[in-house]
Amino acid sequence: MTYLGFHAVFLLPPLTVLGCLLWVDARRRGLPRGWLTAVVAHAAMAVVYTTPWDNYLVARGVWVYDPTRIAGVLLGWVPLEEYVFFVLHSLLTTAWLLWVAPRLPPPRPVCPLRTKVLVAATALLWAACLVPLGAGVSPLTYLSLTLVWALPPLTLQLWVGADLLWAHRTTVAAGVLPPALYLSAADLTAIRWGIWTISPWHTIGWKLPGGLPVEEGLFFLATNTLLVFGMVLALDPRTRLRLAGGG
């Protein structure tokens, strides 16, 4: 199977189903105000923010693509199919969130959180992840680079609305975990089929059930968390009021 075939099998069918379900929801109850802008913005940010990181990983040999499984169109070090994956992954997760959120209990009341402590903790973790990169510890390369990439936007999201995210914690959990598990399983299948390979020299060697490198599972947990956090904050009117200085 080629990388485009991977998209056709694992991403386009669930995305099509979710699109149909959302179309039904839009006719019956409507969708949240600003949903389309939020979805498009997150897909665009996924491409812009992930592109330099992904190119660096491929250049370092953390990921290797089978040249017979890709079309051969490279943008930088990365095949075109990877950029398509950024978009389809973002659309899949945001569409899932838009469909599942109305079927869950409403958000709980906002309660005070020690946001500064959370932000400081994520900033310290980010700084700690730079140490193995600077020291050239190869087995920690993928793990450290994933955290260095994911923690800055996560820290910003917590700073803007950790309390709002906690109030929406049921929606957050339901939005993050199913697509993270599904995409991890699809990724494991692609690795077994040889579409891409994860370097054993740049990973710690720990495996999740089924044999998926723990770094890959962390990657999908991180990406889906960023997407869901961002969508929840974007669609909560209190975020706009807060950013405008109104509380």
HELIX and SHEET records of a PDB file:
HELIX    1   1 TYR A    3  PHE A    6  1                                   4    
HELIX    2   2 HIS A    7  LEU A   11  3                                   5    
HELIX    3   3 LEU A   12  ARG A   28  1                                  17    
HELIX    4   4 TRP A   35  ARG A   60  1                                  26    
HELIX    5   5 PRO A   67  ARG A   69  5                                   3    
HELIX    6   6 LEU A   80  VAL A  100  1                                  21    
HELIX    7   7 ALA A  101  ARG A  103  5                                   3    
HELIX    8   8 THR A  115  ALA A  135  1                                  21    
HELIX    9   9 SER A  138  LEU A  140  5                                   3    
HELIX   10  10 THR A  141  ALA A  167  1                                  27    
HELIX   11  11 ARG A  169  TRP A  193  1                                  25    
HELIX   12  12 PRO A  200  HIS A  202  5                                   3    
HELIX   13  13 VAL A  214  LEU A  235  1                                  22    
HELIX   14  14 PRO A  237  LEU A  243  1                                   7    
SHEET    1   A 2 TRP A  63  TYR A  65  0                                        
SHEET    2   A 2 TRP A 196  ILE A 198 -1                                        
SHEET    1   B 2 LEU A  74  LEU A  75  0                                        
SHEET    2   B 2 VAL A  78  PRO A  79 -1                                        
END                                                                             
